[in-house]
């Protein structure tokens, strides 16, 4: 039987600590890598491609590369000039597709405007599509072949956190996903559907979002609007997953200062939720952890051994 969320408000909602859960996941990945190598297989290989010098992208790429090396991966980074042409980028992807030492290929988005991101994504071998963005992997997820797909990392991390909050299972629960992006909203809805939830996808044109939220045992906010989801929208006892990362003015910290907030008004929602993710420190760390998990999965498939489930 599915575990039903509490029907009463809880002023001390469980904080779903993404840093702690990600640390557990990556510790297990490191152990699995050691075990894989001890059995005579090579270490997982991750290649990351960065085009240009976008500061945020540099930070993300650096963090991914460091984590991969910490876990014992073979990790390589290609930093290309901002004027790199489409053909040159596709040639590099083709070379990495053919490189037996590379399991996962990640092209950091966004790309410079003169490059076609979808053409680049489609050029990646679906078996090496560590981001889970290739139409083949999206299609496999949509038709329920999750065991053959590579799942987009942020929704996969969200599902891991939801399972922590609902150890009795998700079957039969009402889930609301606010946001319909290809990267988060749509795959998140597919994952929840395959957990036997009743799933609603809401978006900018949905009518009466508070009424939709009031029914949701699980609410995932991935809309990119600071603190849009108010506390009185939340069903008492719901699990709230906040994917948003929005920077807003913080004059209390000094002139010109800012702070990060999610898509959910955290302090308000925490008064009603059963469990909630903070921003920062919730979903963000899980995204990198699941990227590493995907890379390990690909390496296990290549070696012909069973991949762990996270």
C-alpha positions in Angstrom: 0.0 0.0 0.0 1.3 3.5 -0.8 2.3 5.7 2.1 -0.3 8.4 2.4 1.0 11.9 3.3 -0.1 13.3 6.6 -3.4 15.2 6.5 -2.4 17.7 9.1 0.0 20.6 8.8 3.4 20.2 10.3 5.2 23.3 11.4 8.5 21.4 11.3 8.5 19.9 7.8 11.3 17.5 7.0 14.0 19.4 5.1 15.1 17.3 2.2 18.8 18.0 2.3 20.1 17.5 -1.2 23.7 17.9 -0.2 23.4 15.0 2.3 21.5 12.7 -0.1 23.9 13.6 -3.0 26.9 12.7 -0.7 25.3 9.3 0.0 24.7 8.7 -3.7 28.2 9.7 -4.7 29.8 7.6 -1.9 28.0 4.6 -3.4 29.1 5.5 -6.9 32.8 5.7 -5.7 32.4 2.2 -4.2 30.8 0.8 -7.3 33.7 2.3 -9.4 36.2 0.6 -7.2 34.3 -2.7 -7.6 34.1 -2.3 -11.3 37.8 -1.7 -11.7 38.7 -4.5 -9.3 36.8 -6.9 -11.6 39.1 -5.9 -14.5 36.9 -3.3 -16.2 38.0 0.2 -17.0 36.8 3.2 -14.9 33.8 5.2 -16.3 34.8 8.0 -18.7 33.1 11.4 -18.8 33.8 14.0 -21.5 32.5 17.5 -21.0 32.5 20.1 -23.8 32.4 23.8 -23.0 32.1 26.4 -25.8 32.9 29.9 -24.9 33.6 31.6 -21.5 30.2 32.0 -19.9 31.1 32.4 -16.2 28.2 30.3 -14.9 28.9 27.5 -17.4 32.6 27.5 -16.3 31.6 27.0 -12.7 29.2 24.2 -13.6 31.7 22.4 -15.8 34.5 22.8 -13.2 32.3 21.3 -10.5 31.3 18.3 -12.7 34.9 17.6 -13.7 36.1 17.7 -10.1 33.4 15.4 -8.9 34.1 12.9 -11.6 37.8 12.8 -10.7 36.9 12.4 -7.0 34.8 9.4 -7.8 37.6 7.7 -9.8 36.3 8.5 -13.3 38.4 9.1 -16.3 37.4 12.8 -16.8 38.3 15.0 -19.7 37.2 18.5 -20.6 37.3 20.3 -23.9 37.1 24.1 -23.8 36.4 25.5 -27.2 36.6 29.2 -28.3 33.3 31.0 -28.5 33.5 31.3 -32.3 33.8 27.5 -32.8 31.7 26.4 -35.8 28.9 23.9 -35.9 30.9 21.4 -38.0 33.9 21.6 -35.7 31.7 20.9 -32.6 29.9 18.0 -34.4 33.3 16.6 -35.4 34.4 16.5 -31.8 31.1 14.9 -30.7 31.6 12.2 -33.4 35.2 11.5 -32.2 33.9 11.1 -28.6 31.1 8.8 -29.8 33.9 6.6 -31.3 36.2 6.8 -28.3 35.9 3.5 -26.3 37.3 5.2 -23.1 34.4 7.7 -23.0 31.0 6.5 -21.6 29.2 9.8 -21.2 29.3 13.0 -23.3 28.0 16.2 -22.0 27.8 19.5 -24.0 27.3 22.3 -21.6 24.3 24.5 -22.3 23.5 27.2 -23.3 25.6 27.2 -26.4 26.6 30.4 -28.2 23.7 31.7 -30.4 25.3 30.7 -33.7 25.2 27.0 -32.8 22.2 24.7 -33.0 21.8 23.0 -29.6 19.3 20.4 -30.9 21.6 19.3 -33.7 24.4 18.9 -31.2 22.2 16.9 -28.8 21.0 14.6 -31.7 24.6 14.1 -32.8 25.5 12.4 -29.4 25.3 8.7 -29.4 22.1 8.0 -27.3 24.0 5.4 -25.4 26.5 8.1 -24.3 23.9 10.8 -23.8 24.6 11.3 -20.1 22.3 14.3 -19.8 19.3 12.3 -21.1 18.3 14.9 -23.6 18.5 12.8 -26.9 15.1 12.1 -28.4 15.8 8.4 -28.2 16.2 8.6 -24.4 13.2 10.9 -24.1 11.2 8.5 -26.1 12.2 5.5 -24.2 11.2 7.2 -20.9 7.9 8.2 -22.5 7.0 4.7 -23.4 8.0 3.3 -20.1 11.4 1.7 -21.0 13.1 3.4 -18.1 15.6 0.6 -17.7 16.9 1.3 -21.3 16.8 5.1 -21.1 19.2 7.6 -19.7 17.1 9.9 -17.5 17.5 13.7 -17.4 19.6 14.4 -14.2 17.5 17.0 -12.4 14.2 15.0 -12.6 16.0 11.9 -11.6 17.4 13.7 -8.6 14.0 15.0 -7.7 12.5 11.5 -7.7 15.3 10.3 -5.4 14.4 13.0 -2.9 10.6 12.3 -3.2 11.3 8.6 -2.5 13.2 9.6 0.6 10.2 11.6 1.8 7.7 8.8 0.9 9.4 5.5 1.7 6.1 3.6 1.6 5.7 4.4 -2.1 4.1 6.9 -4.4 1.4 4.8 -6.0 -2.0 6.4 -6.1 -0.8 9.9 -5.0 -1.8 13.1 -6.8 1.3 14.9 -8.2 1.4 18.4 -9.7 4.4 19.5 -11.9 4.5 23.2 -12.5 6.5 23.8 -15.6 6.6 21.9 -18.9 10.3 22.2 -20.0 11.9 19.4 -21.9 14.7 19.3 -19.3 12.7 19.1 -16.1 8.9 19.4 -16.3 8.0 16.8 -19.0 10.5 14.1 -17.8 9.5 14.7 -14.2 5.9 14.1 -15.1 6.8 10.9 -16.9 8.8 9.6 -13.9 5.9 10.3 -11.5 3.5 8.6 -13.9 5.6 5.5 -13.9 5.5 5.6 -10.1 1.7 5.2 -10.5 1.0 8.8 -9.5 -2.0 10.7 -10.9 -0.1 13.5 -12.6 -1.1 17.0 -13.6 1.3 19.3 -15.6 0.6 23.0 -15.1 2.1 25.9 -16.8 1.8 29.7 -17.5 -1.6 29.3 -19.1 -3.1 26.9 -16.5 -6.2 28.2 -14.8 -6.4 28.4 -11.0 -3.0 27.1 -10.0 -3.8 27.4 -6.3 -6.7 24.9 -6.8 -4.5 22.5 -8.6 -1.9 22.7 -5.9 -4.4 22.2 -3.2 -5.0 18.6 -4.4 -1.3 17.7 -4.8 0.3 15.2 -2.5 3.5 15.9 -4.4 4.3 19.3 -5.9 7.3 19.9 -8.1 7.9 23.6 -9.0 10.1 24.2 -12.0 8.8 27.4 -13.5 11.5 29.9 -13.0 9.5 32.6 -11.1 10.7 33.6 -7.7 8.5 32.4 -4.8 5.5 32.1 -7.1 4.0 29.1 -5.2 2.7 30.5 -1.9 2.4 28.6 1.3 -1.4 28.6 1.4 -1.4 26.8 -2.0 0.2 23.7 -0.4 -1.9 20.8 0.7 -1.2 20.0 4.3 1.2 17.1 4.4 2.4 17.4 0.8 6.0 16.8 -0.4 7.3 20.0 -2.1 10.2 19.9 -4.5 11.5 23.3 -5.5 13.7 23.2 -8.7 13.8 27.0 -9.1 16.9 29.1 -8.7 16.1 32.8 -8.8 18.3 35.7 -7.7 16.4 38.6 -6.1 17.4 41.9 -4.5 18.5 41.6 -0.8 18.8 45.2 0.5 19.1 43.8 4.0 22.5 42.5 3.1 23.7 45.8 1.7 23.3 47.9 -1.3 23.3 45.9 -4.6 23.3 42.6 -2.8 21.1 39.6 -3.8 20.0 36.3 -2.5 18.9 33.0 -4.1 15.3 31.8 -3.7 13.3 29.1 -5.3 9.9 29.0 -7.1 8.2 28.3 -3.7 7.8 30.7 -0.8 9.9 28.4 1.5 9.0 29.7 4.9 5.3 29.7 4.2 5.3 26.3 2.5 7.3 24.7 5.3 4.5 25.4 7.7 2.2 23.1 5.7 4.4 20.6 3.9 5.4 17.2 5.1 8.8 17.6 3.4 10.4 20.4 1.4 13.6 21.1 -0.4 15.6 24.2 0.4 17.1 26.6 -2.1 20.0 26.4 -2.4 21.0 23.0 -1.1 18.1 20.9 -2.3 17.7 19.8 -5.9 21.0 21.4 -7.2 23.5 19.0 -5.6 21.3 16.0 -6.7 21.7 17.1 -10.4 25.5 16.5 -10.4 25.1 13.3 -8.3 22.7 11.9 -10.9 25.0 12.9 -13.7 27.7 10.8 -12.1 25.1 8.0 -11.6 24.2 8.1 -15.3 27.9 7.9 -16.3 28.4 4.8 -14.1 25.2 3.3 -15.6 26.6 3.7 -19.1 29.9 2.2 -18.1 28.2 -0.8 -16.5 26.1 -1.4 -19.6 29.3 -1.2 -21.7 31.0 -3.7 -19.4 28.0 -6.1 -19.5 27.4 -5.9 -15.7 24.3 -4.9 -13.8 24.0 -1.2 -13.1 23.1 0.0 -9.6 19.8 1.7 -9.0 19.8 5.0 -7.1 
